[in-house]
Amino acid sequence: MQLSVVLRNQEAVQEQLAKLSGPQARAAYAKALNDAGFQVRREMQKTMRGSFVGVTPWIERSPKVFPATAEKLSVSVAPTLSTTNAPSKGGKVGVDPQKVLQAQEFGGRRADKRSESALRRAGILPNGYQTAIPKQPYPGSDDGKGNLRGAFVQQLLSYLQAFSEQGFKANMSDKRKARLRNQQGIGNIAAKKVYKTTLGVRYFVSYGRLRGGHLAPGIWAAKGTHDVELKPVLMFVRTPSYQPRISMDAIARESDLQNYLDKRVRFRIREAAGI
């Protein structure tokens, strides 16, 4: 979204404008544009909070203001990963927020998450599928906002040998898998008998009816002696098509942005004129 200065009701500030030099006036215009840019950012964040259930701080903080200057009288507001307001194509979190929000604004398919790309490259996630967290998230896996915790994702990808970036040696060894699986605990103390119970976990992939299995497609966890406890960790679902849920044009329109900009232009000009 880009905003440019458009002066209305110039008569109201004509006297103040006469007191300013060209550079002073342009600096005042730039400040007014930036005021409007940050107003748009606030409205975008408000819309996200109202449109999404449990919006993540990562998405809510993603709109950044690319400020206007006296030499460049335009301001842009766009979701980006960069903390220095530089356009971004992605980062360590995996997907640029612009790609995430694009599906929410225009509808259609969302971009793959980095973890999905890794699982697909490893031949684990079938084409035409993406991942989804179960309705009852696997204990310790989620962040409470509908996303897997980064540390858990790393452990899962490492266990499944899904890391394939050049120079990245994070895939879990068989020895480490065995240690994870063979954690021991003590039970049945009340009966004065002590049994060793397996508290560890192993992860495995099911393709359900796609390949003759009985569990739903996805990644599962097996715990307990003889794998008696099975729980879904990450499900494989047909790539969904999203319906539009937000509109940047509507945000600008409903926030009465032009009138806000007009007021800030008048304020900044009076401020520069010392009135």
N, C-alpha and C positions, 0 to 999 in steps of 0.2 A: 504494500500500500504506500503510495507516494502523495505528499501534500505539497502544493505550490501556493505562493502568496497571491491572493486575489483581493484587492482593496475595494471595499464598498463604503458608501456614505463618507466619501473623502472630505466633504465639507466640514464634518465634525472634527477633523484633525488637521485641516488645512493650515490653520494658524500655527499649530505646533510644528508641522512639517517645515514651514518657512524658517523656523529657527535652527533646523538641523542641516548639516552638510550631507552630501551624498553618502559617504561611508557611514555616518551616524545613523541615517535612516535605514540603510541596508542592514546594519547590525541590529536595529530594533526589529526589523522584519524577521530576521533570522531567529531572534529570541521568541517572537510570537509563534513562528512555525514550530519551534521546538516545544513550546508550551502545548500546542495542539497535538504534536506527535506523542507526548507523554499522556495526554488525555485519551488518545486513541489506544495507547497501550493499556491504560487502566480499564477502558471499556472492553478491550479484547479479553483481558483476564477475568473481568466480571462475567462475560459471556461464556467463557470456558467453565467457570465454576457453576454456572446455571445450566449448562448443556451436558456436562459429563458427570457421571457419578464417581466420586472419589478421584477427581483430577489430580495427577501427580504433580509435585512441586517442579519437576523437570519440565513438564509441558507448560505449567502456569507461568514459570519464569522465562520461558523461551522467547516471547516477543521482545525485541530489542529496538531501540530508537537509533537510527542513523542520522545524526543531527545536521541541521542546516547551518551554513556559515554565511558571512556577509558576501563571500564570493560565490556561493552556491545556495541560492534561495529555494531549496527544496528539502524536504525531510521525508525519510522512509521509515516505515515500521514493518518489521518482518520477524517471524520466528527463526531463530538460529541458535546453534550450539555455542557460538563464540561468546566469551565473556568480554571481548574487546570490540564487539560490534562488527566483526568481520564476517562476511558471508561464509557459510560453511557447507561442506558436502558430507559431513558426518564426523564422528569422533569416537572416543572410547566407549560411549554409551551405545553405539551401534548404528542408530538411524537418526538422520537429521529431523528435527521436529517439523520442518516444513513438509517433509514427506508424510509424516504421521497425520498432520492436520489437513493435508491436501485431500485425503480420502474423506475427512469429516466435512469439508467444504463442498467438494464437487461430487462426492460419492464414488463408488467403484471399489477396486481392490486396494488394500493398504500395502505398503512396501514391506518386504520381509524384515524381521528383526535380525540382528547380527547372529543370535543363537540359532535362528531358523536357517540362515544361510550356511552356518557351520554344519548343522545336522543334515542339510540337503547335500552339501559337498561330500560328507562322509557316507552318503548312501543310506542314511537312517530315515530322513523325512521324505516321503514320496512326493513326486511332482504333483501339483494341483492341491497340495495340503499345506496348512499352516498350523501353528500350535495354539492351544488354549489351556488355561489353568482349570482344573476340575472345580465344580461347584463347592466342594469341600476341599480347600487346598491341602496339599501334603504338609504335615506338621513341620514348621520351620522353613518352608520354601518361599512363602510370599511376603510382600512388604505391607500388606493390609490395604493396598490400593489397586489390586488387580494385576500386579506384576510380580515376577519372580525376583528374589533378592540376587544381586550380582554375584555374591560369594557362592550362593547355592548353584546358580547357573554354571559358574566355573567348575565347581565340583562335578556337576552332572556331565558337562561336556568332556571333562578330563576322564571321568570314569568310562564314558562311551567311546573314548579315543577319537573325539570329533574335532580336536584342534588340528588345523592343517596349515596355519600360516607359516611361512618360511621362517625358520629360526625360533619358532615357538615350541618349547619342549615341555608342555604342561600336561601331556597325556599321562594318565595314571598307570603305574606299573602293576603287573600282576601281584607283586608282593604287597603293594599298598592297598590294592583291592581286597586281598585276603585279610589284611589287618582291619580294614573297614568292616568286613563281613563278620569276622570272628571275635568281635568284642564280647566279653563274657560278663554275666551278672549273677547274682545269687537270689534264689527265690524260695518260697514255701518255708520261711523261717518259723511261722506260727505252728506248723506241724512238726517242728524240730527236725526237719529234714532239709538238707541243703542240696539244691540242684543247680547245675550250671545251665543258664539259659542264654541264648544268643540274642544280644541286644543290637547287633550290627545290622547292616543292610546291604543288599545287592540290588542293582538296577538292571532292568532288562526291557527289551522292546517287543511290543506286540503289534501285529498288523491285523488282528481280528479276522474277519471273514475274507479280507483281502488275500490272506495266505493261510486260510484254514484254521485260524486260532479261535479261542472262545472268549478272550478278553478284548475289550474295545481297543481300537488302534491308539497307540501312544506309548509313553515310557512309564513303566510301573516299578514300584519298590516292593521287594520281598523281605520280610523280617520274621524272626522267630525260628525255632527249631523246625526243620523240614519246610521252611517257607510257608508256615501256616497263615501268616498275616500278609495279605496283598493289598496295596493301596495305589491308586493312580497318582502319578506325579505331573505328567504333562500329556495332554491328549492331542491326537492328530485329527484335525477337522478339515473338511472341504474349504478351500479358500473362499472366505465370505465376501459379499459385495455390500458395501456400506451405503446407507442413505445419507444425503446431505443433512448436517446438523447445525452448522454454523455458516455465516456469510459475512465476509469482511466488508462488502458493500453495505449490507444492512447495518453493521456496527457503526459505520461512518454516518449513515443516514439517520439512524435512530438516536444517535448521540448529539444531533444538531450541530455537527462539527463546524460547518461554515460560519454559523453565528458565533460559536465559541472562538473561532479564529479571528473573526472581525473584532470581537471585544478585546482579545489579547493584543491585536495590532494597535488598537487605540491606546491600551494601557502602556504598551512598550514604547510607543512614540512619546506619550506624555512623560514617561519615566526618563527617556533619553533627553527630553527638552527641559527636564528639571522642574516640571509642573506638578 
